[in-house]
Amino acid sequence: MYSTKNISKIDAHIHLIPDDVIQANRDFDGKFIVNGSVKEYMSMMKMYSIEKAFIMPFNDPYMLSMSFTVEAVHDNLLKIASQYPGVLYCFADIDINKDIHETLQEFDRIFTYESFIGIKLHPTNTGYPIDGSYNEKIFEYAQANHIPIEIHSYPRESVKDDVCSPVRIKKMVEKYPKVRVSIAHMGGFQFNELIGTDVYVNISAILTDLVNRYGLIKTNEIIRAYGIDKVIFASDYPDNRVLSPNDIYDKYFEILDKMDFDRDEIEKICRDNALTLFGSKMKK
């Protein structure tokens, strides 16, 4: 019998905050400030057998820099990842207010660095639909340059055409079939729309929400419905709608340990699928 906690794994979706941003916001009692320290997270990686982790931006330059520019965000992410080469990787950010040509030029700059392995699109934070013309240019760039895209998808449950809804994502997947796509949060409670779509999904934030609503057995069935080869372990640390940051990993592993995955399947979820999707961009 295995313990998910002790299996070597990749956390494919976390948030870490630059030290200067933490220091400037010490008076704010937010989880990203209190629990977003790089140094503290490195200790957690060792504790929970996390061999690599992917740092996600927010598509909001005010979150990860004190200069409030996407260029500064990238420089900060690069500084963090460069301190732990082969362990921490990061995703490219966007500022929807910038001209698309500037955004693509910035991609040209940052993807010369091994630390950057994908592009993060967060339609909810930008308030811009995933299938809008701006994002079409980003998909074209990703397709031409073989760069994976991670899409935030936790839409309002009753809004089927929300900016990050699966129905919009499927349009982009059909239009750009060569782009490797990972869906953060499994499409939220519109998850059924993504089952059978040629995308990867990660369980960041959503795992506990599914269990709380449907119970363990039904959540187990939902994960299997995507196909074990398409599901990726991710936590969204330090963010969770129901758990404190210090409880996220223990609860995730407790849930996964109670599911019916065998050793090979849990290793695929925890590590191998992330390597299949992003491995060509990472150091061997």
Secondary structure, 3 states (H helix, E strand, C coil): CCCHHHCCEEEEEECCCCHHHHHHCCCCCCHHHHHCCHHHHHHHHHHCCEEEEEECCCCCCCCCCCCCCHHHHHHHHHHHHHCCCCCEEEEECCCCCCCHHHHHHHHHHHCCCCCEEEEEECHHHHCCCCCCHHHHHHHHHHHHHCCCEEEECCCCCCCCCCCCCHHHHHHHHHHCCCCCEEEEHHHHHHHHHCCCCCCEEECCCHHHHHHHHHCHHHHHHHHHHHCHHHEECCCCCCCCCCCCHHHHHHHHHHHHHCCCCCHHHHHHHHHHHHHHHHHHHCCC
